[in-house]
Amino acid sequence: MKGEPEFEIGDYIYIPNVKVALDGDMQDIKAYVLGEQVKEISLYIADMTPDEKKIVKAGCLINYNRNRNR
């Protein structure tokens, strides 16, 4: 998403299939703003390292580290 954000404080952003999006080019990710109305938006993610992608897919760094030690 370039320019001003199309959402307000208190809105939620829903990104369907976010894990699949992380495996793509990450330049045009379909997402939805869940606020007073549901609005479709397009997001992009700056380049990430493979390890950064694994951490995000795990949900957080704590989950990533917990799963590595199993």
C-alpha positions in Angstrom: 0.0 0.0 0.0 1.6 3.3 -1.0 0.6 6.6 0.3 -1.6 7.3 3.3 -3.1 4.2 5.1 -6.7 3.4 4.3 -7.6 2.4 7.8 -8.1 3.9 11.3 -7.0 3.1 14.8 -9.1 0.3 16.0 -9.6 -1.3 12.5 -8.3 -4.8 11.9 -6.4 -5.9 8.8 -7.2 -9.4 7.5 -4.7 -11.0 5.1 -6.1 -14.2 3.7 -3.4 -16.8 3.1 -0.7 -14.7 4.6 1.8 -17.6 4.6 1.3 -18.1 0.9 1.7 -14.4 0.3 5.1 -14.6 2.0 6.3 -17.1 -0.5 5.3 -14.8 -3.4 6.8 -11.5 -4.6 5.1 -9.7 -1.7 4.4 -6.6 -3.9 0.6 -6.9 -4.3 -1.0 -8.7 -1.4 -4.8 -8.6 -1.2 -6.0 -7.6 2.3 -9.2 -6.3 3.9 -9.7 -3.5 6.4 -12.4 -4.6 9.0 -13.7 -1.5 10.5 -17.0 0.4 10.1 -17.0 -1.1 6.6 -15.1 -3.9 4.9 -12.6 -2.4 2.4 -10.3 -4.3 0.1 -6.7 -2.9 0.0 -3.4 -3.9 -1.5 -0.3 -4.2 0.6 3.3 -4.8 -0.1 6.1 -6.1 2.1 9.7 -5.1 1.8 12.2 -7.8 1.1 12.7 -10.2 3.9 15.4 -12.8 4.6 14.3 -16.5 4.6 14.7 -16.5 8.4 12.5 -13.4 8.8 9.8 -15.2 6.7 10.0 -18.3 9.0 9.6 -16.1 12.1 6.5 -14.3 10.6 5.0 -17.7 9.5 5.5 -19.0 13.0 3.5 -16.1 14.4 6.4 -14.6 16.4 10.0 -15.1 17.4 9.0 -17.0 20.6 7.0 -19.5 18.6 9.8 -19.8 16.0 12.4 -20.5 18.7 10.1 -22.9 20.6 9.5 -24.9 17.4 13.2 -25.0 16.5 14.1 -26.8 19.7 11.6 -29.7 19.2 
